[in-house]
Amino acid sequence: MGYWEYHKKESLIALYIAITFGLFGIAHLGIILGVNSSNIFILTIRSIAYLVIIYALYKTAVGHWSK
């Protein structure tokens, strides 16, 4: 849905939120499939997701994406 919103309104914040939810989905799927939650793969995916959403919120807060 975020990708659709990105194409509809050219909103980068929607794209970054979609990427974040996708990364969290991958991490949750790994846990459901039996990967330990302290595995380096899961921790890396979660860290990247948190960094992406922090970047998107920062860009929104400073007004770089407002139209």
DRENTORKOL-3810 file (N, C-alpha, C; in nm, 4 decimals):
REM DRENTORKOL-3810
@n.u->0.0822; n.v->-0.1188; n.w->0.0000; ca.u->0.0000; ca.v->0.0000; ca.w->0.0000; c.u->0.0869; c.v->0.1256; c.w->0.0000
@n.u->0.1991; n.v->0.1184; n.w->0.0705; ca.u->0.2887; ca.v->0.2333; ca.w->0.0715; c.u->0.3493; c.v->0.2591; c.w->-0.0647
@n.u->0.3802; n.v->0.1523; n.w->-0.1361; ca.u->0.4345; ca.v->0.1665; ca.w->-0.2713; c.u->0.3304; c.v->0.2284; c.w->-0.3643
@n.u->0.2056; n.v->0.1888; n.w->-0.3475; ca.u->0.0964; ca.v->0.2453; ca.w->-0.4266; c.u->0.0814; c.v->0.3947; c.w->-0.3969
@n.u->0.0879; n.v->0.4297; n.w->-0.2696; ca.u->0.0781; ca.v->0.5707; ca.w->-0.2304; c.u->0.1955; c.v->0.6509; c.w->-0.2874
@n.u->0.3119; n.v->0.5899; n.w->-0.2912; ca.u->0.4282; ca.v->0.6567; ca.w->-0.3486; c.u->0.4051; c.v->0.6893; c.w->-0.4959
@n.u->0.3519; n.v->0.5933; n.w->-0.5706; ca.u->0.3260; ca.v->0.6191; ca.w->-0.7115; c.u->0.2098; c.v->0.7161; c.w->-0.7326
@n.u->0.1145; n.v->0.7138; n.w->-0.6441; ca.u->-0.0030; ca.v->0.7999; ca.w->-0.6573; c.u->0.0309; c.v->0.9463; c.w->-0.6295
@n.u->0.1065; n.v->0.9714; n.w->-0.5223; ca.u->0.1335; ca.v->1.1089; ca.w->-0.4800; c.u->0.2811; c.v->1.1473; c.w->-0.4827
@n.u->0.3681; n.v->1.0563; n.w->-0.5279; ca.u->0.5122; ca.v->1.0825; ca.w->-0.5288; c.u->0.5630; c.v->1.1168; c.w->-0.3887
@n.u->0.5112; n.v->1.0494; n.w->-0.2863; ca.u->0.5467; ca.v->1.0753; ca.w->-0.1476; c.u->0.6559; c.v->0.9781; c.w->-0.1028
@n.u->0.7751; n.v->1.0317; n.w->-0.0790; ca.u->0.8851; ca.v->0.9465; ca.w->-0.0354; c.u->0.8634; c.v->0.8916; c.w->0.1051
@n.u->0.7937; n.v->0.9650; n.w->0.1895; ca.u->0.7684; ca.v->0.9163; ca.w->0.3250; c.u->0.6881; c.v->0.7866; c.w->0.3199
@n.u->0.5929; n.v->0.7772; n.w->0.2303; ca.u->0.5147; ca.v->0.6542; ca.w->0.2165; c.u->0.6027; c.v->0.5387; c.w->0.1713
@n.u->0.6975; n.v->0.5650; n.w->0.0837; ca.u->0.7886; ca.v->0.4616; ca.w->0.0372; c.u->0.8778; c.v->0.4130; c.w->0.1504
@n.u->0.9308; n.v->0.5042; n.w->0.2293; ca.u->1.0154; ca.v->0.4650; ca.w->0.3416; c.u->0.9375; c.v->0.3873; c.w->0.4476
@n.u->0.8148; n.v->0.4253; n.w->0.4721; ca.u->0.7324; ca.v->0.3504; ca.w->0.5682; c.u->0.7029; c.v->0.2111; c.w->0.5147
@n.u->0.6779; n.v->0.1987; n.w->0.3852; ca.u->0.6539; ca.v->0.0673; ca.w->0.3249; c.u->0.7780; c.v->-0.0205; c.w->0.3367
@n.u->0.8951; n.v->0.0369; n.w->0.3135; ca.u->1.0192; ca.v->-0.0391; ca.w->0.3274; c.u->1.0365; c.v->-0.0861; c.w->0.4709
@n.u->1.0062; n.v->0.0018; n.w->0.5658; ca.u->1.0194; ca.v->-0.0347; ca.w->0.7069; c.u->0.9266; c.v->-0.1496; c.w->0.7445
@n.u->0.8005; n.v->-0.1412; n.w->0.7047; ca.u->0.7077; ca.v->-0.2498; ca.w->0.7352; c.u->0.7503; c.v->-0.3796; c.w->0.6676
@n.u->0.8042; n.v->-0.3706; n.w->0.5470; ca.u->0.8534; ca.v->-0.4896; ca.w->0.4791; c.u->0.9691; c.v->-0.5538; c.w->0.5538
@n.u->1.0617; n.v->-0.4719; n.w->0.6021; ca.u->1.1747; ca.v->-0.5253; ca.w->0.6779; c.u->1.1289; c.v->-0.5889; c.w->0.8093
@n.u->1.0373; n.v->-0.5233; n.w->0.8793; ca.u->0.9850; ca.v->-0.5831; ca.w->1.0022; c.u->0.9100; c.v->-0.7128; c.w->0.9724
@n.u->0.8415; n.v->-0.7177; n.w->0.8585; ca.u->0.7729; ca.v->-0.8400; ca.w->0.8183; c.u->0.8704; c.v->-0.9543; c.w->0.7947
@n.u->0.9828; n.v->-0.9243; n.w->0.7314; ca.u->1.0855; ca.v->-1.0263; ca.w->0.7097; c.u->1.1390; c.v->-1.0768; c.w->0.8429
@n.u->1.1646; n.v->-0.9857; n.w->0.9357; ca.u->1.2148; ca.v->-1.0257; ca.w->1.0677; c.u->1.1127; c.v->-1.1123; c.w->1.1413
@n.u->0.9864; n.v->-1.0756; n.w->1.1369; ca.u->0.8830; ca.v->-1.1541; ca.w->1.2040; c.u->0.8647; c.v->-1.2905; c.w->1.1376
@n.u->0.8734; n.v->-1.2946; n.w->1.0063; ca.u->0.8632; ca.v->-1.4222; ca.w->0.9357; c.u->0.9775; c.v->-1.5150; c.w->0.9752
@n.u->1.0964; n.v->-1.4600; n.w->0.9874; ca.u->1.2099; ca.v->-1.5402; ca.w->1.0314; c.u->1.1889; c.v->-1.5990; c.w->1.1689
@n.u->1.1328; n.v->-1.5208; n.w->1.2595; ca.u->1.1061; ca.v->-1.5699; ca.w->1.3947; c.u->0.9995; c.v->-1.6785; c.w->1.3919
@n.u->0.8953; n.v->-1.6597; n.w->1.3111; ca.u->0.7907; ca.v->-1.7621; ca.w->1.2989; c.u->0.8481; c.v->-1.8916; c.w->1.2434
@n.u->0.9432; n.v->-1.8809; n.w->1.1509; ca.u->1.0029; ca.v->-1.9996; ca.w->1.0904; c.u->1.1092; c.v->-2.0646; c.w->1.1782
@n.u->1.1362; n.v->-2.0075; n.w->1.2943; ca.u->1.2242; ca.v->-2.0733; ca.w->1.3901; c.u->1.3600; c.v->-2.0099; c.w->1.4121
@n.u->1.3861; n.v->-1.8978; n.w->1.3505; ca.u->1.5137; ca.v->-1.8301; ca.w->1.3738; c.u->1.5085; c.v->-1.7646; c.w->1.5112
@n.u->1.6147; n.v->-1.7779; n.w->1.5868; ca.u->1.6223; ca.v->-1.7190; ca.w->1.7199; c.u->1.6175; c.v->-1.5667; c.w->1.7090
@n.u->1.5446; n.v->-1.5018; n.w->1.7983; ca.u->1.5274; ca.v->-1.3565; ca.w->1.7899; c.u->1.6569; c.v->-1.2808; c.w->1.8176
@n.u->1.7569; n.v->-1.3457; n.w->1.8752; ca.u->1.8858; ca.v->-1.2799; ca.w->1.8979; c.u->1.9868; c.v->-1.3147; c.w->1.7889
@n.u->1.9403; n.v->-1.3762; n.w->1.6812; ca.u->2.0255; ca.v->-1.4077; ca.w->1.5671; c.u->2.0720; c.v->-1.2783; c.w->1.5012
@n.u->2.1950; n.v->-1.2774; n.w->1.4512; ca.u->2.2514; ca.v->-1.1566; ca.w->1.3911; c.u->2.1717; c.v->-1.1110; c.w->1.2696
@n.u->2.1141; n.v->-1.2042; n.w->1.1938; ca.u->2.0320; ca.v->-1.1687; ca.w->1.0774; c.u->1.9088; c.v->-1.0895; c.w->1.1203
@n.u->1.8386; n.v->-1.1375; n.w->1.2208; ca.u->1.7184; ca.v->-1.0694; ca.w->1.2703; c.u->1.7543; c.v->-0.9334; c.w->1.3286
@n.u->1.8621; n.v->-0.9287; n.w->1.4059; ca.u->1.9037; ca.v->-0.8015; ca.w->1.4648; c.u->1.9444; c.v->-0.7000; c.w->1.3588
@n.u->2.0093; n.v->-0.7455; n.w->1.2533; ca.u->2.0498; ca.v->-0.6559; ca.w->1.1453; c.u->1.9283; c.v->-0.6017; c.w->1.0705
@n.u->1.8335; n.v->-0.6903; n.w->1.0381; ca.u->1.7124; ca.v->-0.6471; ca.w->0.9669; c.u->1.6350; c.v->-0.5455; c.w->1.0507
@n.u->1.6195; n.v->-0.5744; n.w->1.1791; ca.u->1.5476; ca.v->-0.4808; ca.w->1.2662; c.u->1.6199; c.v->-0.3472; c.w->1.2775
@n.u->1.7522; n.v->-0.3510; n.w->1.2901; ca.u->1.8301; ca.v->-0.2269; ca.w->1.3004; c.u->1.8160; c.v->-0.1418; c.w->1.1754
@n.u->1.8220; n.v->-0.2052; n.w->1.0592; ca.u->1.8049; ca.v->-0.1313; ca.w->0.9342; c.u->1.6652; c.v->-0.0698; c.w->0.9275
@n.u->1.5643; n.v->-0.1461; n.w->0.9695; ca.u->1.4270; ca.v->-0.0948; ca.w->0.9677; c.u->1.4129; c.v->0.0269; c.w->1.0589
@n.u->1.4704; n.v->0.0196; n.w->1.1783; ca.u->1.4638; ca.v->0.1338; ca.w->1.2693; c.u->1.5369; c.v->0.2548; c.w->1.2117
@n.u->1.6509; n.v->0.2329; n.w->1.1482; ca.u->1.7242; ca.v->0.3437; ca.w->1.0887; c.u->1.6476; c.v->0.4083; c.w->0.9737
@n.u->1.5798; n.v->0.3273; n.w->0.8943; ca.u->1.5010; ca.v->0.3812; ca.w->0.7825; c.u->1.3873; c.v->0.4686; c.w->0.8347
@n.u->1.3165; n.v->0.4223; n.w->0.9373; ca.u->1.2039; ca.v->0.5008; ca.w->0.9881; c.u->1.2526; c.v->0.6260; c.w->1.0605
@n.u->1.3665; n.v->0.6189; n.w->1.1284; ca.u->1.4224; ca.v->0.7374; ca.w->1.1934; c.u->1.4612; c.v->0.8406; c.w->1.0879
@n.u->1.5204; n.v->0.7954; n.w->0.9792; ca.u->1.5572; ca.v->0.8865; ca.w->0.8703; c.u->1.4331; c.v->0.9529; c.w->0.8109
@n.u->1.3292; n.v->0.8744; n.w->0.7870; ca.u->1.2060; ca.v->0.9291; ca.w->0.7296; c.u->1.1417; c.v->1.0303; c.w->0.8237
@n.u->1.1383; n.v->1.0000; n.w->0.9524; ca.u->1.0805; ca.v->1.0940; ca.w->1.0479; c.u->1.1636; c.v->1.2212; c.w->1.0585
@n.u->1.2949; n.v->1.2074; n.w->1.0528; ca.u->1.3815; ca.v->1.3245; ca.w->1.0572; c.u->1.3567; c.v->1.4146; c.w->0.9363
@n.u->1.3510; n.v->1.3554; n.w->0.8172; ca.u->1.3284; ca.v->1.4342; ca.w->0.6969; c.u->1.1919; c.v->1.5027; c.w->0.7011
@n.u->1.0937; n.v->1.4371; n.w->0.7587; ca.u->0.9618; ca.v->1.4969; ca.w->0.7727; c.u->0.9649; c.v->1.6115; c.w->0.8735
@n.u->1.0358; n.v->1.5910; n.w->0.9838; ca.u->1.0411; ca.v->1.6919; ca.w->1.0896; c.u->1.1095; c.v->1.8211; c.w->1.0427
@n.u->1.2121; n.v->1.8075; n.w->0.9598; ca.u->1.2814; ca.v->1.9285; ca.w->0.9139; c.u->1.2141; c.v->1.9901; c.w->0.7924
@n.u->1.1091; n.v->1.9246; n.w->0.7417; ca.u->1.0288; ca.v->1.9832; ca.w->0.6368; c.u->1.0801; c.v->1.9612; c.w->0.4957
@n.u->1.1650; n.v->1.8630; n.w->0.4741; ca.u->1.2184; ca.v->1.8403; ca.w->0.3412; c.u->1.1168; c.v->1.7808; c.w->0.2460
@n.u->1.0122; n.v->1.7158; n.w->0.2980; ca.u->0.9151; ca.v->1.6483; ca.w->0.2120; c.u->0.7790; c.v->1.7143; c.w->0.2122
@n.u->0.7678; n.v->1.8275; n.w->0.2736; ca.u->0.6361; ca.v->1.8931; ca.w->0.2764; c.u->0.6136; c.v->1.9665; c.w->0.1452
@n.u->0.4896; n.v->1.9630; n.w->0.0991; ca.u->0.4555; ca.v->2.0306; ca.w->-0.0265; c.u->0.3471; c.v->2.1321; c.w->-0.0030
END
